[in-house]
Amino acid sequence: MQKQQQTGLTSKQEAFVQALFKGKTQRQAYYEAYPTSRTWAENSVDNKASVLYRNAKVRARLDELNAKLQSKQENAVIYGASQLRAFWTSILMNEESGMQNRIKASELLAKSQGMFVEKRESTIKSGDCVIRIAKHDD
């Protein structure tokens, strides 16, 4: 009998989930978790993999791993944005950076905080009629 993980999955079920999480297909994941299945007909492997994929504990574990990954990615984006703002602020506050660099840093800092509005204009000409359309992105 296989040892139960803290997740309530057997070691083979966990191996299946980990392979799916790494981007493998259900069939590939099943082969990885259950190596003896390589001698089976593909249809049999596909059926077993499908049943295993629909297992509530397997799905819950896969959802847990995906949620952790998404959280890490969101934290990386937040960390990256705050680090950039800190960098631009340090340039802006450093009088030795040169005026051109300080102005560019202030522009990038303001853009990152949504302080600028982009304006777009279009002109449509039809015969004697000219229509100008201005759009401001909020």
TIMI-228682 format. One line per 8 residues: their letters; for each residue x, y, z of C-alpha. Coordinates in steps of 0.1 Angstrom, whole numbers, plus 5000, padded with zeros to 4 digits. Last residue first. Layout:
TIMI-228682
a) X Y Z  ... $
This chain:
TIMI-228682
ddhkairi) 4914 5576 4818  4924 5575 4782  4914 5608 4764  4899 5606 4730  4897 5634 4704  4878 5630 4672  4881 5654 4644  4856 5653 4615 $
vcdgskit) 4863 5670 4582  4836 5674 4555  4843 5687 4520  4846 5652 4506  4850 5628 4535  4879 5634 4558  4882 5617 4591  4908 5630 4616 $
serkevfm) 4917 5610 4647  4932 5623 4679  4945 5604 4709  4953 5619 4743  4971 5598 4769  4964 5608 4805  4993 5612 4829  4993 5607 4866 $
gqskalle) 4987 5569 4865  5012 5560 4892  5036 5543 4869  5033 5573 4846  5043 5597 4874  5074 5576 4883  5084 5574 4846  5080 5612 4842 $
sakirnqm) 5099 5619 4874  5127 5596 4864  5129 5613 4829  5131 5647 4846  5159 5634 4870  5179 5619 4841  5177 5652 4822  5186 5673 4853 $
gseenmli) 5217 5653 4861  5219 5625 4886  5240 5646 4911  5209 5661 4926  5197 5627 4937  5160 5629 4946  5148 5620 4912  5173 5592 4908 $
stwfarlq) 5162 5577 4942  5126 5581 4933  5131 5562 4900  5147 5534 4919  5120 5533 4946  5093 5533 4918  5111 5504 4901  5114 5484 4933 $
sagyivan) 5077 5490 4940  5068 5477 4905  5091 5446 4908  5078 5437 4943  5042 5440 4931  5049 5419 4900  5068 5393 4920  5040 5392 4946 $
eqksqlka) 5015 5385 4918  5037 5357 4904  5041 5341 4939  5003 5343 4944  4997 5327 4910  5021 5299 4918  5005 5292 4952  4970 5292 4936 $
nledlrar) 4982 5267 4909  4996 5244 4936  4964 5245 4956  4942 5239 4924  4963 5208 4916  4959 5196 4952  4921 5201 4951  4919 5184 4917 $
vkanrylv) 4937 5153 4930  4916 5152 4961  4884 5155 4941  4894 5127 4916  4886 5139 4881  4922 5137 4870  4924 5101 4883  4894 5091 4861 $
sakndvsn) 4910 5109 4831  4944 5092 4837  4927 5058 4839  4908 5064 4807  4939 5078 4789  4960 5049 4800  4935 5023 4788  4932 5041 4754 $
eawtrstp) 4970 5042 4751  4971 5004 4754  4992 4993 4784  5030 4987 4785  5037 5022 4796  5013 5017 4825  5042 5001 4845  5056 5036 4850 $
yaeyyaqr) 5027 5048 4871  5034 5084 4881  5054 5092 4850  5031 5073 4827  5001 5090 4843  5016 5124 4839  5023 5118 4802  4987 5106 4797 $
qtkgkfla) 4973 5136 4815  4994 5160 4795  5025 5174 4811  5027 5211 4821  5047 5210 4853  5015 5210 4873  5004 5179 4855  5036 5162 4865 $
qvfaeqks) 5032 5173 4901  4996 5161 4901  5006 5126 4888  5035 5124 4913  5010 5133 4941  4987 5105 4929  5017 5081 4929  5027 5092 4965 $
tlgtqqqk) 4992 5086 4977  4971 5117 4982  4956 5129 5015  4975 5162 5012  4997 5152 5041  5008 5123 5019  4995 5088 5023  5020 5060 5019 $
qm) 5012 5035 4992  5000 5000 5000 $
